[in-house]
Amino acid sequence: MNKSDLEKIVDIRIKEAKVLFDAECYEGAYYLAGYALECAIKACIAKKV
């Protein structure tokens, strides 16, 4: 998995988190937002490596 793949995952998971948040499914939105953050951090690391 490379930086570009991780960035795509971040975009998808943030969109999904927003859908859940708008539907007042806060636990799922929180989980997906955290996963997106994890992938964003990994993308930053992949950029440096």
N, CA, C, O and CB atoms as a CASP TS submission, in Angstrom:
PFRMAT TS
TARGET T0000
AUTHOR 0000-0000-0000
METHOD Language model
MODEL 1
PARENT N/A
ATOM      1  N   MET     1       0.850  -1.169   0.000  1.00  0.00           N
ATOM      2  CA  MET     1       0.000   0.000   0.000  1.00  0.00           C
ATOM      3  C   MET     1       0.899   1.235   0.000  1.00  0.00           C
ATOM      4  O   MET     1       1.823   1.340   0.806  1.00  0.00           O
ATOM      5  CB  MET     1      -0.969  -0.004   1.224  1.00  0.00           C
ATOM      6  N   ASN     2       0.622   2.160  -0.902  1.00  0.00           N
ATOM      7  CA  ASN     2       1.456   3.358  -0.993  1.00  0.00           C
ATOM      8  C   ASN     2       0.682   4.598  -0.529  1.00  0.00           C
ATOM      9  O   ASN     2      -0.474   4.509  -0.116  1.00  0.00           O
ATOM     10  CB  ASN     2       1.959   3.551  -2.440  1.00  0.00           C
ATOM     11  N   LYS     3       1.336   5.735  -0.607  1.00  0.00           N
ATOM     12  CA  LYS     3       0.765   6.996  -0.128  1.00  0.00           C
ATOM     13  C   LYS     3      -0.555   7.319  -0.826  1.00  0.00           C
ATOM     14  O   LYS     3      -1.515   7.743  -0.182  1.00  0.00           O
ATOM     15  CB  LYS     3       1.757   8.139  -0.340  1.00  0.00           C
ATOM     16  N   SER     4      -0.599   7.121  -2.113  1.00  0.00           N
ATOM     17  CA  SER     4      -1.812   7.414  -2.880  1.00  0.00           C
ATOM     18  C   SER     4      -2.985   6.533  -2.438  1.00  0.00           C
ATOM     19  O   SER     4      -4.109   7.014  -2.303  1.00  0.00           O
ATOM     20  CB  SER     4      -1.549   7.221  -4.379  1.00  0.00           C
ATOM     21  N   ASP     5      -2.723   5.265  -2.219  1.00  0.00           N
ATOM     22  CA  ASP     5      -3.766   4.352  -1.745  1.00  0.00           C
ATOM     23  C   ASP     5      -4.312   4.799  -0.394  1.00  0.00           C
ATOM     24  O   ASP     5      -5.523   4.800  -0.171  1.00  0.00           O
ATOM     25  CB  ASP     5      -3.220   2.922  -1.642  1.00  0.00           C
ATOM     26  N   LEU     6      -3.415   5.176   0.492  1.00  0.00           N
ATOM     27  CA  LEU     6      -3.828   5.613   1.828  1.00  0.00           C
ATOM     28  C   LEU     6      -4.661   6.892   1.761  1.00  0.00           C
ATOM     29  O   LEU     6      -5.635   7.042   2.498  1.00  0.00           O
ATOM     30  CB  LEU     6      -2.601   5.834   2.719  1.00  0.00           C
ATOM     31  N   GLU     7      -4.276   7.808   0.879  1.00  0.00           N
ATOM     32  CA  GLU     7      -5.035   9.051   0.740  1.00  0.00           C
ATOM     33  C   GLU     7      -6.443   8.784   0.214  1.00  0.00           C
ATOM     34  O   GLU     7      -7.393   9.453   0.622  1.00  0.00           O
ATOM     35  CB  GLU     7      -4.301  10.018  -0.194  1.00  0.00           C
ATOM     36  N   LYS     8      -6.584   7.815  -0.685  1.00  0.00           N
ATOM     37  CA  LYS     8      -7.911   7.451  -1.200  1.00  0.00           C
ATOM     38  C   LYS     8      -8.774   6.878  -0.076  1.00  0.00           C
ATOM     39  O   LYS     8      -9.959   7.192   0.029  1.00  0.00           O
ATOM     40  CB  LYS     8      -7.789   6.425  -2.360  1.00  0.00           C
ATOM     41  N   ILE     9      -8.170   6.041   0.757  1.00  0.00           N
ATOM     42  CA  ILE     9      -8.900   5.457   1.883  1.00  0.00           C
ATOM     43  C   ILE     9      -9.366   6.556   2.833  1.00  0.00           C
ATOM     44  O   ILE     9     -10.492   6.515   3.330  1.00  0.00           O
ATOM     45  CB  ILE     9      -8.018   4.432   2.635  1.00  0.00           C
ATOM     46  N   VAL    10      -8.504   7.536   3.084  1.00  0.00           N
ATOM     47  CA  VAL    10      -8.869   8.649   3.969  1.00  0.00           C
ATOM     48  C   VAL    10     -10.101   9.370   3.432  1.00  0.00           C
ATOM     49  O   VAL    10     -11.043   9.635   4.178  1.00  0.00           O
ATOM     50  CB  VAL    10      -7.690   9.642   4.116  1.00  0.00           C
ATOM     51  N   ASP    11     -10.095   9.685   2.148  1.00  0.00           N
ATOM     52  CA  ASP    11     -11.241  10.388   1.557  1.00  0.00           C
ATOM     53  C   ASP    11     -12.531   9.579   1.683  1.00  0.00           C
ATOM     54  O   ASP    11     -13.579  10.120   2.036  1.00  0.00           O
ATOM     55  CB  ASP    11     -10.968  10.696   0.086  1.00  0.00           C
ATOM     56  N   ILE    12     -12.447   8.293   1.393  1.00  0.00           N
ATOM     57  CA  ILE    12     -13.632   7.441   1.466  1.00  0.00           C
ATOM     58  C   ILE    12     -14.154   7.348   2.892  1.00  0.00           C
ATOM     59  O   ILE    12     -15.355   7.495   3.123  1.00  0.00           O
ATOM     60  CB  ILE    12     -13.319   6.045   0.930  1.00  0.00           C
ATOM     61  N   ARG    13     -13.270   7.106   3.845  1.00  0.00           N
ATOM     62  CA  ARG    13     -13.696   6.921   5.237  1.00  0.00           C
ATOM     63  C   ARG    13     -14.262   8.206   5.838  1.00  0.00           C
ATOM     64  O   ARG    13     -15.186   8.150   6.649  1.00  0.00           O
ATOM     65  CB  ARG    13     -12.525   6.432   6.083  1.00  0.00           C
ATOM     66  N   ILE    14     -13.724   9.353   5.455  1.00  0.00           N
ATOM     67  CA  ILE    14     -14.269  10.627   5.948  1.00  0.00           C
ATOM     68  C   ILE    14     -15.677  10.843   5.405  1.00  0.00           C
ATOM     69  O   ILE    14     -16.558  11.301   6.133  1.00  0.00           O
ATOM     70  CB  ILE    14     -13.352  11.810   5.546  1.00  0.00           C
ATOM     71  N   LYS    15     -15.895  10.516   4.132  1.00  0.00           N
ATOM     72  CA  LYS    15     -17.242  10.638   3.555  1.00  0.00           C
ATOM     73  C   LYS    15     -18.213   9.712   4.273  1.00  0.00           C
ATOM     74  O   LYS    15     -19.338  10.104   4.585  1.00  0.00           O
ATOM     75  CB  LYS    15     -17.221  10.317   2.044  1.00  0.00           C
ATOM     76  N   GLU    16     -17.778   8.484   4.536  1.00  0.00           N
ATOM     77  CA  GLU    16     -18.629   7.545   5.260  1.00  0.00           C
ATOM     78  C   GLU    16     -18.912   8.023   6.681  1.00  0.00           C
ATOM     79  O   GLU    16     -20.031   7.887   7.177  1.00  0.00           O
ATOM     80  CB  GLU    16     -17.980   6.167   5.295  1.00  0.00           C
ATOM     81  N   ALA    17     -17.908   8.575   7.326  1.00  0.00           N
ATOM     82  CA  ALA    17     -18.086   9.090   8.685  1.00  0.00           C
ATOM     83  C   ALA    17     -19.097  10.233   8.692  1.00  0.00           C
ATOM     84  O   ALA    17     -19.907  10.338   9.612  1.00  0.00           O
ATOM     85  CB  ALA    17     -16.739   9.564   9.268  1.00  0.00           C
ATOM     86  N   LYS    18     -19.054  11.082   7.680  1.00  0.00           N
ATOM     87  CA  LYS    18     -20.009  12.197   7.606  1.00  0.00           C
ATOM     88  C   LYS    18     -21.431  11.685   7.442  1.00  0.00           C
ATOM     89  O   LYS    18     -22.359  12.217   8.051  1.00  0.00           O
ATOM     90  CB  LYS    18     -19.655  13.137   6.442  1.00  0.00           C
ATOM     91  N   VAL    19     -21.606  10.653   6.624  1.00  0.00           N
ATOM     92  CA  VAL    19     -22.934  10.070   6.440  1.00  0.00           C
ATOM     93  C   VAL    19     -23.459   9.535   7.775  1.00  0.00           C
ATOM     94  O   VAL    19     -24.609   9.774   8.143  1.00  0.00           O
ATOM     95  CB  VAL    19     -22.893   8.938   5.379  1.00  0.00           C
ATOM     96  N   LEU    20     -22.605   8.816   8.485  1.00  0.00           N
ATOM     97  CA  LEU    20     -23.008   8.280   9.787  1.00  0.00           C
ATOM     98  C   LEU    20     -23.305   9.402  10.783  1.00  0.00           C
ATOM     99  O   LEU    20     -24.274   9.325  11.538  1.00  0.00           O
ATOM    100  CB  LEU    20     -21.915   7.360  10.343  1.00  0.00           C
ATOM    101  N   PHE    21     -22.486  10.420  10.783  1.00  0.00           N
ATOM    102  CA  PHE    21     -22.686  11.541  11.698  1.00  0.00           C
ATOM    103  C   PHE    21     -24.024  12.231  11.418  1.00  0.00           C
ATOM    104  O   PHE    21     -24.777  12.547  12.340  1.00  0.00           O
ATOM    105  CB  PHE    21     -21.527  12.550  11.575  1.00  0.00           C
ATOM    106  N   ASP    22     -24.306  12.459  10.140  1.00  0.00           N
ATOM    107  CA  ASP    22     -25.570  13.101   9.763  1.00  0.00           C
ATOM    108  C   ASP    22     -26.777  12.247  10.142  1.00  0.00           C
ATOM    109  O   ASP    22     -27.865  12.768  10.386  1.00  0.00           O
ATOM    110  CB  ASP    22     -25.589  13.384   8.263  1.00  0.00           C
ATOM    111  N   ALA    23     -26.572  10.924  10.188  1.00  0.00           N
ATOM    112  CA  ALA    23     -27.645  10.006  10.585  1.00  0.00           C
ATOM    113  C   ALA    23     -27.668   9.792  12.102  1.00  0.00           C
ATOM    114  O   ALA    23     -28.390   8.931  12.604  1.00  0.00           O
ATOM    115  CB  ALA    23     -27.481   8.657   9.870  1.00  0.00           C
ATOM    116  N   GLU    24     -26.881  10.574  12.813  1.00  0.00           N
ATOM    117  CA  GLU    24     -26.782  10.522  14.273  1.00  0.00           C
ATOM    118  C   GLU    24     -26.280   9.180  14.798  1.00  0.00           C
ATOM    119  O   GLU    24     -26.633   8.761  15.900  1.00  0.00           O
ATOM    120  CB  GLU    24     -28.123  10.822  14.880  1.00  0.00           C
ATOM    121  N   CYS    25     -25.456   8.515  13.998  1.00  0.00           N
ATOM    122  CA  CYS    25     -24.776   7.279  14.424  1.00  0.00           C
ATOM    123  C   CYS    25     -23.357   7.690  14.827  1.00  0.00           C
ATOM    124  O   CYS    25     -22.387   7.435  14.113  1.00  0.00           O
ATOM    125  CB  CYS    25     -24.765   6.163  13.262  1.00  0.00           C
ATOM    126  N   TYR    26     -23.271   8.326  15.978  1.00  0.00           N
ATOM    127  CA  TYR    26     -22.032   8.971  16.378  1.00  0.00           C
ATOM    128  C   TYR    26     -20.893   8.001  16.651  1.00  0.00           C
ATOM    129  O   TYR    26     -19.736   8.310  16.366  1.00  0.00           O
ATOM    130  CB  TYR    26     -22.272   9.795  17.587  1.00  0.00           C
ATOM    131  N   GLU    27     -21.207   6.828  17.201  1.00  0.00           N
ATOM    132  CA  GLU    27     -20.148   5.871  17.511  1.00  0.00           C
ATOM    133  C   GLU    27     -19.442   5.407  16.241  1.00  0.00           C
ATOM    134  O   GLU    27     -18.214   5.343  16.186  1.00  0.00           O
ATOM    135  CB  GLU    27     -20.719   4.668  18.267  1.00  0.00           C
ATOM    136  N   GLY    28     -20.236   5.083  15.221  1.00  0.00           N
ATOM    137  CA  GLY    28     -19.656   4.655  13.944  1.00  0.00           C
ATOM    138  C   GLY    28     -18.892   5.765  13.266  1.00  0.00           C
ATOM    139  O   GLY    28     -17.834   5.535  12.680  1.00  0.00           O
ATOM    140  N   ALA    29     -19.430   6.978  13.345  1.00  0.00           N
ATOM    141  CA  ALA    29     -18.750   8.131  12.741  1.00  0.00           C
ATOM    142  C   ALA    29     -17.410   8.377  13.427  1.00  0.00           C
ATOM    143  O   ALA    29     -16.407   8.653  12.769  1.00  0.00           O
ATOM    144  CB  ALA    29     -19.636   9.396  12.829  1.00  0.00           C
ATOM    145  N   TYR    30     -17.402   8.277  14.739  1.00  0.00           N
ATOM    146  CA  TYR    30     -16.175   8.467  15.513  1.00  0.00           C
ATOM    147  C   TYR    30     -15.143   7.405  15.136  1.00  0.00           C
ATOM    148  O   TYR    30     -13.963   7.708  14.955  1.00  0.00           O
ATOM    149  CB  TYR    30     -16.474   8.414  17.029  1.00  0.00           C
ATOM    150  N   TYR    31     -15.600   6.162  15.022  1.00  0.00           N
ATOM    151  CA  TYR    31     -14.700   5.062  14.674  1.00  0.00           C
ATOM    152  C   TYR    31     -14.077   5.276  13.297  1.00  0.00           C
ATOM    153  O   TYR    31     -12.863   5.141  13.138  1.00  0.00           O
ATOM    154  CB  TYR    31     -15.452   3.725  14.709  1.00  0.00           C
ATOM    155  N   LEU    32     -14.895   5.608  12.305  1.00  0.00           N
ATOM    156  CA  LEU    32     -14.372   5.794  10.951  1.00  0.00           C
ATOM    157  C   LEU    32     -13.484   7.026  10.846  1.00  0.00           C
ATOM    158  O   LEU    32     -12.504   7.020  10.102  1.00  0.00           O
ATOM    159  CB  LEU    32     -15.515   5.902   9.958  1.00  0.00           C
ATOM    160  N   ALA    33     -13.813   8.073  11.578  1.00  0.00           N
ATOM    161  CA  ALA    33     -12.961   9.262  11.570  1.00  0.00           C
ATOM    162  C   ALA    33     -11.593   8.937  12.176  1.00  0.00           C
ATOM    163  O   ALA    33     -10.565   9.420  11.700  1.00  0.00           O
ATOM    164  CB  ALA    33     -13.635  10.421  12.347  1.00  0.00           C
ATOM    165  N   GLY    34     -11.589   8.121  13.218  1.00  0.00           N
ATOM    166  CA  GLY    34     -10.316   7.699  13.817  1.00  0.00           C
ATOM    167  C   GLY    34      -9.508   6.844  12.867  1.00  0.00           C
ATOM    168  O   GLY    34      -8.287   6.981  12.785  1.00  0.00           O
ATOM    169  N   TYR    35     -10.184   5.960  12.147  1.00  0.00           N
ATOM    170  CA  TYR    35      -9.497   5.123  11.161  1.00  0.00           C
ATOM    171  C   TYR    35      -8.921   5.989  10.044  1.00  0.00           C
ATOM    172  O   TYR    35      -7.805   5.752   9.582  1.00  0.00           O
ATOM    173  CB  TYR    35     -10.461   4.064  10.578  1.00  0.00           C
ATOM    174  N   ALA    36      -9.683   6.990   9.611  1.00  0.00           N
ATOM    175  CA  ALA    36      -9.206   7.910   8.581  1.00  0.00           C
ATOM    176  C   ALA    36      -7.967   8.665   9.065  1.00  0.00           C
ATOM    177  O   ALA    36      -7.017   8.864   8.307  1.00  0.00           O
ATOM    178  CB  ALA    36     -10.317   8.901   8.188  1.00  0.00           C
ATOM    179  N   LEU    37      -7.987   9.076  10.312  1.00  0.00           N
ATOM    180  CA  LEU    37      -6.833   9.767  10.879  1.00  0.00           C
ATOM    181  C   LEU    37      -5.612   8.858  10.895  1.00  0.00           C
ATOM    182  O   LEU    37      -4.505   9.283  10.564  1.00  0.00           O
ATOM    183  CB  LEU    37      -7.144  10.259  12.295  1.00  0.00           C
ATOM    184  N   GLU    38      -5.821   7.617  11.278  1.00  0.00           N
ATOM    185  CA  GLU    38      -4.719   6.641  11.285  1.00  0.00           C
ATOM    186  C   GLU    38      -4.127   6.491   9.882  1.00  0.00           C
ATOM    187  O   GLU    38      -2.907   6.469   9.721  1.00  0.00           O
ATOM    188  CB  GLU    38      -5.214   5.264  11.807  1.00  0.00           C
ATOM    189  N   CYS    39      -4.978   6.390   8.882  1.00  0.00           N
ATOM    190  CA  CYS    39      -4.498   6.260   7.504  1.00  0.00           C
ATOM    191  C   CYS    39      -3.786   7.529   7.040  1.00  0.00           C
ATOM    192  O   CYS    39      -2.808   7.456   6.296  1.00  0.00           O
ATOM    193  CB  CYS    39      -5.664   5.941   6.563  1.00  0.00           C
ATOM    194  N   ALA    40      -4.273   8.689   7.475  1.00  0.00           N
ATOM    195  CA  ALA    40      -3.624   9.951   7.114  1.00  0.00           C
ATOM    196  C   ALA    40      -2.218  10.026   7.703  1.00  0.00           C
ATOM    197  O   ALA    40      -1.286  10.488   7.047  1.00  0.00           O
ATOM    198  CB  ALA    40      -4.463  11.146   7.597  1.00  0.00           C
ATOM    199  N   ILE    41      -2.077   9.574   8.927  1.00  0.00           N
ATOM    200  CA  ILE    41      -0.757   9.563   9.564  1.00  0.00           C
ATOM    201  C   ILE    41       0.167   8.605   8.814  1.00  0.00           C
ATOM    202  O   ILE    41       1.335   8.917   8.579  1.00  0.00           O
ATOM    203  CB  ILE    41      -0.867   9.155  11.062  1.00  0.00           C
ATOM    204  N   LYS    42      -0.356   7.450   8.445  1.00  0.00           N
ATOM    205  CA  LYS    42       0.443   6.487   7.683  1.00  0.00           C
ATOM    206  C   LYS    42       0.847   7.055   6.327  1.00  0.00           C
ATOM    207  O   LYS    42       1.952   6.795   5.850  1.00  0.00           O
ATOM    208  CB  LYS    42      -0.334   5.181   7.494  1.00  0.00           C
ATOM    209  N   ALA    43      -0.043   7.830   5.701  1.00  0.00           N
ATOM    210  CA  ALA    43       0.286   8.454   4.421  1.00  0.00           C
ATOM    211  C   ALA    43       1.432   9.444   4.589  1.00  0.00           C
ATOM    212  O   ALA    43       2.313   9.530   3.733  1.00  0.00           O
ATOM    213  CB  ALA    43      -0.946   9.159   3.828  1.00  0.00           C
ATOM    214  N   CYS    44       1.420  10.195   5.694  1.00  0.00           N
ATOM    215  CA  CYS    44       2.516  11.133   5.973  1.00  0.00           C
ATOM    216  C   CYS    44       3.832  10.392   6.167  1.00  0.00           C
ATOM    217  O   CYS    44       4.881  10.832   5.695  1.00  0.00           O
ATOM    218  CB  CYS    44       2.200  11.976   7.220  1.00  0.00           C
ATOM    219  N   ILE    45       3.765   9.284   6.852  1.00  0.00           N
ATOM    220  CA  ILE    45       4.980   8.475   7.064  1.00  0.00           C
ATOM    221  C   ILE    45       5.456   7.905   5.736  1.00  0.00           C
ATOM    222  O   ILE    45       6.654   7.903   5.455  1.00  0.00           O
ATOM    223  CB  ILE    45       4.716   7.326   8.081  1.00  0.00           C
ATOM    224  N   ALA    46       4.519   7.418   4.912  1.00  0.00           N
ATOM    225  CA  ALA    46       4.886   6.852   3.608  1.00  0.00           C
ATOM    226  C   ALA    46       5.536   7.903   2.720  1.00  0.00           C
ATOM    227  O   ALA    46       6.407   7.583   1.911  1.00  0.00           O
ATOM    228  CB  ALA    46       3.651   6.266   2.909  1.00  0.00           C
ATOM    229  N   LYS    47       5.120   9.146   2.866  1.00  0.00           N
ATOM    230  CA  LYS    47       5.714  10.236   2.073  1.00  0.00           C
ATOM    231  C   LYS    47       7.181  10.438   2.445  1.00  0.00           C
ATOM    232  O   LYS    47       8.007  10.758   1.590  1.00  0.00           O
ATOM    233  CB  LYS    47       4.930  11.552   2.285  1.00  0.00           C
ATOM    234  N   LYS    48       7.496  10.251   3.714  1.00  0.00           N
ATOM    235  CA  LYS    48       8.868  10.451   4.196  1.00  0.00           C
ATOM    236  C   LYS    48       9.783   9.287   3.852  1.00  0.00           C
ATOM    237  O   LYS    48      10.999   9.453   3.758  1.00  0.00           O
ATOM    238  CB  LYS    48       8.867  10.663   5.693  1.00  0.00           C
ATOM    239  N   VAL    49       9.201   8.112   3.667  1.00  0.00           N
ATOM    240  CA  VAL    49      10.008   6.901   3.440  1.00  0.00           C
ATOM    241  C   VAL    49      10.259   6.673   1.975  1.00  0.00           C
ATOM    242  O   VAL    49      10.919   5.702   1.605  1.00  0.00           O
ATOM    243  CB  VAL    49       9.327   5.680   4.033  1.00  0.00           C
TER
END
